[in-house]
Amino acid sequence: MNRSFFTLVPLVLVFSQIAFIADAAEQQVPTFTMQPIGQVQRTEGRTLLVLDEKYQPGLLGLDGWSHVQVIWWFDKNDTPQRRSILQVHPRGDASNPLTGVFACRAPVRPNLIALTLCKLVSVEGRVIEVESIDAFDGTPVLDLKPFAPGLDLVQEVRVPDWTRNR
Ligand SMILES: C[S@@+](CC[C@H](N)C(=O)[O-])C[C@H]1O[C@@H](n2cnc3c(N)ncnc32)[C@H](O)[C@@H]1O
């Protein structure tokens, strides 16, 4: 056997060991499974959140609240490229300062979770009518939580200057 064999074999072993450790590290990142509970439907000027039948029991009592926080998925941006974006000019306006996606409400982010506070119009069966939502027709809805002033309202807030550039 020549000398290059004895140089190459240990190198291959070292690299395969590194690849194995990297794989193991990747597998240790927890992943979470989610399924949409329903979807946004815009029809005849109305905005509906239509839930899958099996989730209807979860709506019991929702009609006692005036507002609901709708958690939904930016499904139109579900590509590795868009999910790797970490900084944007908010509202797509280059005059707004470069801002981290965790410091604004950009529709691109690693986990495409969106949150909209909606005024409830009615809850009938598995259909919730809301006054409006900034989600496209067909958008997957992940969760609903009632807006509870005692938990969700703060008296004094501070916001960056760019939020006032409208
Ligand atoms: C700036 S984001 C804010 C969403 C939510 N209120 C939040 O703060 O997480 C709202 C915009 O997302 C975009 N959008 C709506 N539905 C979407 C979808 N299903 N996938 C990707 N983008 C969507 C629309 O352009 C909409 O104006």
The ligand as an ORCA input file, in Angstrom:
! r2SCAN-3c Opt
* xyz 0 1
  C     -47.774     42.867      7.188
  S     -48.556     41.291      7.327
  C     -49.198     41.405      8.968
  C     -49.995     40.203      9.332
  C     -50.438     40.131     10.774
  N     -51.348     41.194     11.129
  C     -49.246     40.138     11.683
  O     -48.968     41.197     12.236
  O     -48.604     39.100     11.875
  C     -50.022     41.452      6.386
  C     -49.786     41.233      4.915
  O     -49.447     39.872      4.671
  C     -49.783     39.523      3.361
  N     -50.504     38.257      3.384
  C     -51.819     38.045      3.638
  N     -52.120     36.756      3.580
  C     -50.963     36.107      3.269
  C     -50.632     34.738      3.062
  N     -51.524     33.777      3.165
  N     -49.336     34.439      2.762
  C     -48.410     35.420      2.639
  N     -48.672     36.727      2.822
  C     -49.936     37.077      3.144
  C     -50.657     40.636      2.799
  O     -49.868     41.387      1.909
  C     -50.991     41.446      4.033
  O     -51.174     42.802      3.743
*
